[in-house]
Amino acid sequence: MVRNVSRCIKNMGIKPCKSLEIKKPAQKERALNKDIV
């Protein structure tokens, strides 16, 4: 994750990185929900 964020900052800037950080936790929550069900 750290490597991807660093690349994002270099390539696109800080804002796209923040959006990626927001999306990743959402995916983790989905995976947890699938495991629970």
Jmol script that loads the backbone (N, CA, C; Angstrom):
load data "model"
ATOM      1  N   MET A   1       0.834  -1.204   0.000  1.00  0.00           N
ATOM      2  CA  MET A   1       0.000   0.000   0.000  1.00  0.00           C
ATOM      3  C   MET A   1       0.872   1.260   0.000  1.00  0.00           C
ATOM      4  N   VAL A   2       1.916   1.250   0.807  1.00  0.00           N
ATOM      5  CA  VAL A   2       2.765   2.444   0.900  1.00  0.00           C
ATOM      6  C   VAL A   2       3.394   2.751  -0.449  1.00  0.00           C
ATOM      7  N   ARG A   3       3.866   1.716  -1.145  1.00  0.00           N
ATOM      8  CA  ARG A   3       4.502   1.938  -2.443  1.00  0.00           C
ATOM      9  C   ARG A   3       3.507   2.539  -3.421  1.00  0.00           C
ATOM     10  N   ASN A   4       2.293   1.999  -3.437  1.00  0.00           N
ATOM     11  CA  ASN A   4       1.294   2.514  -4.376  1.00  0.00           C
ATOM     12  C   ASN A   4       0.978   3.971  -4.084  1.00  0.00           C
ATOM     13  N   VAL A   5       0.853   4.309  -2.802  1.00  0.00           N
ATOM     14  CA  VAL A   5       0.528   5.690  -2.442  1.00  0.00           C
ATOM     15  C   VAL A   5       1.658   6.610  -2.861  1.00  0.00           C
ATOM     16  N   SER A   6       2.906   6.195  -2.641  1.00  0.00           N
ATOM     17  CA  SER A   6       4.041   7.039  -3.026  1.00  0.00           C
ATOM     18  C   SER A   6       4.029   7.260  -4.530  1.00  0.00           C
ATOM     19  N   ARG A   7       3.752   6.226  -5.301  1.00  0.00           N
ATOM     20  CA  ARG A   7       3.673   6.377  -6.766  1.00  0.00           C
ATOM     21  C   ARG A   7       2.570   7.364  -7.121  1.00  0.00           C
ATOM     22  N   CYS A   8       1.453   7.221  -6.444  1.00  0.00           N
ATOM     23  CA  CYS A   8       0.304   8.083  -6.733  1.00  0.00           C
ATOM     24  C   CYS A   8       0.668   9.536  -6.492  1.00  0.00           C
ATOM     25  N   ILE A   9       1.347   9.820  -5.384  1.00  0.00           N
ATOM     26  CA  ILE A   9       1.725  11.193  -5.070  1.00  0.00           C
ATOM     27  C   ILE A   9       2.651  11.727  -6.156  1.00  0.00           C
ATOM     28  N   LYS A  10       3.596  10.900  -6.608  1.00  0.00           N
ATOM     29  CA  LYS A  10       4.552  11.360  -7.619  1.00  0.00           C
ATOM     30  C   LYS A  10       3.850  11.575  -8.954  1.00  0.00           C
ATOM     31  N   ASN A  11       2.939  10.679  -9.320  1.00  0.00           N
ATOM     32  CA  ASN A  11       2.356  10.728 -10.660  1.00  0.00           C
ATOM     33  C   ASN A  11       1.185  11.705 -10.745  1.00  0.00           C
ATOM     34  N   MET A  12       0.250  11.604  -9.814  1.00  0.00           N
ATOM     35  CA  MET A  12      -1.005  12.341  -9.960  1.00  0.00           C
ATOM     36  C   MET A  12      -1.148  13.478  -8.962  1.00  0.00           C
ATOM     37  N   GLY A  13      -0.513  13.362  -7.793  1.00  0.00           N
ATOM     38  CA  GLY A  13      -0.741  14.363  -6.759  1.00  0.00           C
ATOM     39  C   GLY A  13      -1.389  13.748  -5.545  1.00  0.00           C
ATOM     40  N   ILE A  14      -1.683  14.559  -4.555  1.00  0.00           N
ATOM     41  CA  ILE A  14      -2.175  14.026  -3.275  1.00  0.00           C
ATOM     42  C   ILE A  14      -3.642  13.638  -3.376  1.00  0.00           C
ATOM     43  N   LYS A  15      -4.455  14.414  -4.083  1.00  0.00           N
ATOM     44  CA  LYS A  15      -5.898  14.168  -4.084  1.00  0.00           C
ATOM     45  C   LYS A  15      -6.256  12.769  -4.606  1.00  0.00           C
ATOM     46  N   PRO A  16      -5.709  12.322  -5.755  1.00  0.00           N
ATOM     47  CA  PRO A  16      -6.026  10.969  -6.230  1.00  0.00           C
ATOM     48  C   PRO A  16      -5.629   9.909  -5.208  1.00  0.00           C
ATOM     49  N   CYS A  17      -4.523  10.153  -4.490  1.00  0.00           N
ATOM     50  CA  CYS A  17      -4.092   9.191  -3.491  1.00  0.00           C
ATOM     51  C   CYS A  17      -5.135   9.064  -2.392  1.00  0.00           C
ATOM     52  N   LYS A  18      -5.673  10.188  -1.953  1.00  0.00           N
ATOM     53  CA  LYS A  18      -6.683  10.137  -0.895  1.00  0.00           C
ATOM     54  C   LYS A  18      -7.880   9.313  -1.357  1.00  0.00           C
ATOM     55  N   SER A  19      -8.299   9.485  -2.609  1.00  0.00           N
ATOM     56  CA  SER A  19      -9.439   8.729  -3.114  1.00  0.00           C
ATOM     57  C   SER A  19      -9.117   7.232  -3.095  1.00  0.00           C
ATOM     58  N   LEU A  20      -7.870   6.867  -3.451  1.00  0.00           N
ATOM     59  CA  LEU A  20      -7.490   5.458  -3.419  1.00  0.00           C
ATOM     60  C   LEU A  20      -7.531   4.936  -1.990  1.00  0.00           C
ATOM     61  N   GLU A  21      -7.049   5.729  -1.047  1.00  0.00           N
ATOM     62  CA  GLU A  21      -7.045   5.298   0.346  1.00  0.00           C
ATOM     63  C   GLU A  21      -8.468   5.083   0.833  1.00  0.00           C
ATOM     64  N   ILE A  22      -9.395   5.896   0.358  1.00  0.00           N
ATOM     65  CA  ILE A  22     -10.795   5.743   0.775  1.00  0.00           C
ATOM     66  C   ILE A  22     -11.385   4.472   0.169  1.00  0.00           C
ATOM     67  N   LYS A  23     -11.018   4.165  -1.068  1.00  0.00           N
ATOM     68  CA  LYS A  23     -11.600   3.006  -1.746  1.00  0.00           C
ATOM     69  C   LYS A  23     -11.089   1.696  -1.140  1.00  0.00           C
ATOM     70  N   LYS A  24      -9.810   1.636  -0.802  1.00  0.00           N
ATOM     71  CA  LYS A  24      -9.237   0.375  -0.323  1.00  0.00           C
ATOM     72  C   LYS A  24      -9.943  -0.137   0.939  1.00  0.00           C
ATOM     73  N   PRO A  25     -10.165   0.698   1.979  1.00  0.00           N
ATOM     74  CA  PRO A  25     -10.865   0.206   3.164  1.00  0.00           C
ATOM     75  C   PRO A  25     -12.265  -0.311   2.827  1.00  0.00           C
ATOM     76  N   ALA A  26     -12.926   0.309   1.876  1.00  0.00           N
ATOM     77  CA  ALA A  26     -14.255  -0.140   1.487  1.00  0.00           C
ATOM     78  C   ALA A  26     -14.188  -1.564   0.947  1.00  0.00           C
ATOM     79  N   GLN A  27     -13.154  -1.860   0.150  1.00  0.00           N
ATOM     80  CA  GLN A  27     -13.004  -3.211  -0.383  1.00  0.00           C
ATOM     81  C   GLN A  27     -12.774  -4.204   0.751  1.00  0.00           C
ATOM     82  N   LYS A  28     -11.983  -3.799   1.759  1.00  0.00           N
ATOM     83  CA  LYS A  28     -11.733  -4.694   2.886  1.00  0.00           C
ATOM     84  C   LYS A  28     -13.036  -4.992   3.603  1.00  0.00           C
ATOM     85  N   GLU A  29     -13.882  -3.967   3.799  1.00  0.00           N
ATOM     86  CA  GLU A  29     -15.156  -4.181   4.479  1.00  0.00           C
ATOM     87  C   GLU A  29     -16.022  -5.156   3.689  1.00  0.00           C
ATOM     88  N   ARG A  30     -16.015  -5.027   2.371  1.00  0.00           N
ATOM     89  CA  ARG A  30     -16.809  -5.938   1.553  1.00  0.00           C
ATOM     90  C   ARG A  30     -16.330  -7.378   1.750  1.00  0.00           C
ATOM     91  N   ALA A  31     -15.005  -7.559   1.769  1.00  0.00           N
ATOM     92  CA  ALA A  31     -14.457  -8.901   1.947  1.00  0.00           C
ATOM     93  C   ALA A  31     -14.887  -9.461   3.301  1.00  0.00           C
ATOM     94  N   LEU A  32     -14.841  -8.632   4.344  1.00  0.00           N
ATOM     95  CA  LEU A  32     -15.242  -9.088   5.675  1.00  0.00           C
ATOM     96  C   LEU A  32     -16.715  -9.481   5.664  1.00  0.00           C
ATOM     97  N   ASN A  33     -17.556  -8.683   4.991  1.00  0.00           N
ATOM     98  CA  ASN A  33     -18.969  -9.006   4.937  1.00  0.00           C
ATOM     99  C   ASN A  33     -19.188 -10.349   4.255  1.00  0.00           C
ATOM    100  N   LYS A  34     -18.441 -10.611   3.183  1.00  0.00           N
ATOM    101  CA  LYS A  34     -18.577 -11.893   2.490  1.00  0.00           C
ATOM    102  C   LYS A  34     -18.186 -13.029   3.414  1.00  0.00           C
ATOM    103  N   ASP A  35     -17.103 -12.831   4.194  1.00  0.00           N
ATOM    104  CA  ASP A  35     -16.669 -13.882   5.108  1.00  0.00           C
ATOM    105  C   ASP A  35     -17.737 -14.144   6.164  1.00  0.00           C
ATOM    106  N   ILE A  36     -18.396 -13.085   6.651  1.00  0.00           N
ATOM    107  CA  ILE A  36     -19.407 -13.250   7.693  1.00  0.00           C
ATOM    108  C   ILE A  36     -20.607 -14.016   7.135  1.00  0.00           C
ATOM    109  N   VAL A  37     -21.027 -13.645   5.920  1.00  0.00           N
ATOM    110  CA  VAL A  37     -22.189 -14.308   5.326  1.00  0.00           C
ATOM    111  C   VAL A  37     -21.790 -15.723   4.941  1.00  0.00           C
TER     112      VAL A  37
END
end "model"
wireframe off; spacefill off
backbone 0.3
color backbone group
